[in-house]
Amino acid sequence: MTAIGDITKRKRPPQTGQPILVRLQPDQLATLDAWINRQAGDVSRPEAVRQLLATALRGVVE
């Protein structure tokens, strides 16, 4: 039998990148949510912003 103190919890993977705060107006948020609903799979708002940013910057920043 394992003692309670011997059980280790799983740890999250280390977080990378720098967090930023972005405020969106209601109309911008509605547009973002509409874009998310058109995507395949389950896309979160933060992931949607990352994907849209990558698309917008592709070929612009070298």
Sequence and secondary structure as in RCSB ss.txt:
>XXXX:A:sequence
MTAIGDITKRKRPPQTGQPILVRLQPDQLATLDAWINRQAGDVSRPEAVRQLLATALRGVVE
>XXXX:A:secstr
   GGG          S        HHHHHHHHHHHHHSSS   HHHHHHHHHHHHHTTT  
